[in-house]
Amino acid sequence: MPPTDSTPSPPLLPEGRIVGREDFGAIVRQALQTAASEGWQQLLLSDTDFADWPLGERAVVEALNAWSRTGRTLQLLAREFDTLRQRHPRFVGWRTTWSHIVEARACRGASGEGVPSAIWTPAWTLERIDPERSVLVASRSPERKVALRERLDAFWLKGSPAFPATVLGL
């Protein structure tokens, strides 16, 4: 009988339409665990302000630590990062430690609903098409990945560097 690995593997990422705030948080956690276990090289997280993302949870930061290796990059895109700083101090600490793999841009001129609420990876995407009601679409479809990436890139280009790892003062 072959030896068994006692490390639980993350469940498969969902696909299709999903509704619910709790489901959104669970899928974000699951996506970051999958990124670590599958060794995804690139992540792009986008939201107006990340207020209701579970980024400050210990399990999420542990998943990001497991994911953070040489050659990895994380892009963060938001209208503003003040809310993230206030609500997710563990994530802010992680961002400081791993500043060399994180790039953040703010689209301050974007309307409240303008910046997509999404996770983009080369393997899978998640987009909240209705953040107020937490209506999500998860997909591995190449067409959806390309279309979402093009929209995110357009916002990225309009944005400016933001959310520095450290804030220097006089």
Secondary structure, DSSP 8 states (H G I E B T S, - for coil): ------S--------EEEE-HHHHHHHHHHHHHHHHHHT-SEEEEEESS-TTS-TTSHHHHHHHHHH--TT-EEEEEES-SHHHHHH-HHHHHHHHHTGGGEEEEE-TTS-TTTS-EEEE-SS-EEEEEETTTTEEEEE--HHHHHHHHHHHHHHHHH-EE---SS----
